[in-house]
Amino acid sequence: MATLAVLAILLAVGIPSFSEFTVNYRTTAQANDLLADLAFARMESVKLGRTVEVSAEGGVWEDGWRVGVDLNTDGDIGDTGELLRQHGAAEQDFTIEALDGTGAAFTRTAFDGTGARTVPADANNAEVAICRPDGDEAKSRWVAIAATGRAEARKDVTGAAQVGC
C-alpha cells in the first residue's frame, strides 16, 4: 500500500513536468528548424550567387515554409522557381508570427548572392515568433534575422522588439 502511495505521488508530480518538457522541446525544435532553413537559404544564396528565399506556405507560417530559388524574380518560388527544401506545418496549436522592423507582417524573406537579407528590406531585424499553445511569451522562442542575413534563435519573446504571442 505504501508503495502505491509513493507511486501515485511521483506520477502526480512527474506527469505535469513531462508535459511541460514536451511543449518546451517542440517549441525549441520548431525554432531550430526555421533557423536551420534560414541558414541553409543564406548559404545557398552565396553558393549559387542568386537570390534564395524562405517563404510561408500559402502565406501562412503555421502551414510550413519553403526554401527555394525564385528564377523569374516574381516573388514566388512555386511557379517557375527551384524548390530546395520544404518544411511541414507547425505543431498543433502553435502560432508563428513574422514582423519586420516597422511592425509589418511578412510572408517571405530573401537573401542575395552576398548572403544579405533583401526581403524584408527594412534595415532593422526581421523577427519571427514561435508561440506555445499556452501563449507563455517567457517560454516561447523567436528568431531574429539581421539585415546582414545572420539569424539567431532566442528564448523569451518578451525581449523581441516587434513580435509577441
C-alpha positions as CSV (number, residue, x, y, z in Angstrom):
1,M,0.0,0.0,0.0
2,A,2.8,2.4,0.8
3,T,4.5,1.6,-2.5
4,L,1.3,2.5,-4.3
5,A,1.0,5.8,-2.4
6,V,4.6,6.7,-3.3
7,L,4.0,5.8,-6.9
8,A,0.8,7.9,-7.0
9,I,2.7,10.9,-5.6
10,L,5.5,10.5,-8.1
11,L,3.1,10.3,-11.0
12,A,1.2,13.3,-9.8
13,V,4.4,15.4,-9.8
14,G,6.0,13.8,-12.8
15,I,3.2,13.9,-15.4
16,P,2.9,17.8,-15.4
17,S,6.7,18.1,-15.6
18,F,6.8,15.7,-18.6
19,S,4.0,17.7,-20.3
20,E,6.0,20.9,-19.9
21,F,9.1,19.2,-21.1
22,T,7.3,18.1,-24.3
23,V,6.0,21.6,-25.1
24,N,9.4,23.2,-24.5
25,Y,11.0,20.6,-26.7
26,R,8.5,21.2,-29.5
27,T,8.9,25.0,-29.3
28,T,12.7,24.7,-29.4
29,A,12.6,22.2,-32.3
30,Q,10.4,24.4,-34.4
31,A,12.6,27.5,-33.8
32,N,15.7,25.4,-34.6
33,D,14.1,24.1,-37.8
34,L,13.4,27.6,-39.0
35,L,16.9,28.7,-38.0
36,A,18.4,25.9,-39.9
37,D,16.4,26.6,-43.0
38,L,17.3,30.3,-42.9
39,A,21.0,29.4,-42.6
40,F,20.7,27.0,-45.5
41,A,19.0,29.6,-47.6
42,R,21.7,32.1,-46.9
43,M,24.4,29.6,-47.6
44,E,22.8,28.5,-50.9
45,S,22.4,32.2,-52.0
46,V,26.1,32.7,-51.6
47,K,27.0,29.4,-53.2
48,L,24.7,29.9,-56.2
49,G,25.2,33.7,-56.4
50,R,21.4,34.1,-56.7
51,T,18.6,35.2,-54.5
52,V,17.2,32.4,-52.3
53,E,14.1,32.8,-50.3
54,V,12.3,31.3,-47.4
55,S,8.5,31.7,-47.8
56,A,5.5,30.8,-45.8
57,E,3.4,28.0,-47.3
58,G,0.3,29.7,-48.8
59,G,1.3,32.9,-47.0
60,V,0.8,31.3,-43.6
61,W,3.8,30.3,-41.5
62,E,1.9,27.8,-39.4
63,D,1.3,25.8,-42.6
64,G,5.0,25.4,-43.1
65,W,7.6,27.1,-45.3
66,R,9.6,26.5,-48.4
67,V,13.2,27.3,-49.3
68,G,13.9,27.9,-53.0
69,V,15.3,30.0,-55.8
70,D,13.0,32.5,-57.4
71,L,14.2,32.1,-61.0
72,N,11.9,34.7,-62.6
73,T,12.1,37.1,-59.6
74,D,8.3,37.4,-59.3
75,G,8.4,36.7,-55.5
76,D,7.0,33.2,-55.8
77,I,9.2,30.1,-55.9
78,G,6.1,27.9,-56.5
79,D,5.6,28.6,-60.2
80,T,8.9,28.6,-62.0
81,G,11.3,28.5,-59.1
82,E,13.5,25.8,-57.9
83,L,12.4,24.2,-54.6
84,L,15.4,23.3,-52.4
85,R,13.7,22.4,-49.1
86,Q,10.2,22.2,-47.7
87,H,9.1,22.2,-44.0
88,G,5.8,20.8,-42.9
89,A,3.1,22.5,-40.8
90,A,3.8,23.7,-37.3
91,E,2.9,21.6,-34.3
92,Q,-0.8,21.6,-33.4
93,D,-1.9,24.8,-31.6
94,F,1.4,26.6,-32.1
95,T,1.3,30.0,-33.8
96,I,4.0,31.7,-35.8
97,E,4.1,35.5,-36.3
98,A,6.6,37.2,-38.6
99,L,7.1,41.0,-38.5
100,D,9.8,43.3,-40.0
101,G,11.4,46.2,-38.2
102,T,8.5,48.5,-38.9
103,G,5.9,46.1,-37.4
104,A,4.6,45.0,-40.8
105,A,3.9,41.3,-41.3
106,F,5.9,39.4,-43.9
107,T,5.4,36.0,-45.5
108,R,8.9,35.6,-47.1
109,T,12.4,36.6,-46.5
110,A,15.2,36.5,-49.1
111,F,19.0,36.5,-49.2
112,D,21.0,37.9,-52.1
113,G,24.2,36.5,-53.6
114,T,26.3,38.0,-50.8
115,G,24.1,36.4,-48.1
116,A,22.5,39.7,-47.1
117,R,18.8,39.8,-46.3
118,T,16.9,41.7,-49.1
119,V,13.3,41.0,-48.0
120,P,12.0,42.5,-45.8
121,A,14.0,45.5,-47.0
122,D,13.9,47.3,-43.6
123,A,17.4,47.7,-42.1
124,N,16.2,46.5,-38.6
125,N,15.9,42.9,-37.6
126,A,13.1,40.9,-39.0
127,E,11.6,38.7,-36.3
128,V,9.7,35.5,-36.2
129,A,7.9,34.3,-33.0
130,I,7.2,30.7,-32.4
131,C,4.4,30.8,-29.7
132,R,3.5,27.9,-27.5
133,P,-0.2,26.8,-27.3
134,D,-0.5,28.4,-23.8
135,G,0.8,31.7,-25.1
136,D,3.6,31.9,-22.5
137,E,5.9,34.5,-24.0
138,A,8.7,33.8,-21.5
139,K,8.9,30.2,-22.7
140,S,8.2,30.8,-26.4
141,R,11.0,31.3,-28.9
142,W,11.8,33.9,-31.5
143,V,14.2,34.2,-34.4
144,A,15.9,37.5,-35.3
145,I,17.1,37.9,-38.9
146,A,19.6,40.8,-39.2
147,A,20.0,42.8,-42.4
148,T,23.3,41.2,-42.9
149,G,21.5,37.8,-43.2
150,R,22.6,36.4,-39.9
151,A,19.8,34.7,-38.0
152,E,19.7,33.6,-34.4
153,A,17.2,32.0,-32.2
154,R,16.3,33.4,-28.8
155,K,14.2,32.4,-25.8
156,D,11.6,34.7,-24.2
157,V,9.6,36.6,-26.8
158,T,9.2,39.5,-24.3
159,G,12.7,40.5,-25.4
160,A,11.7,40.9,-29.0
161,A,11.3,44.4,-30.5
162,Q,8.3,43.6,-32.8
163,V,6.8,40.2,-32.3
164,G,4.7,38.8,-29.4
165,C,2.5,35.9,-28.6
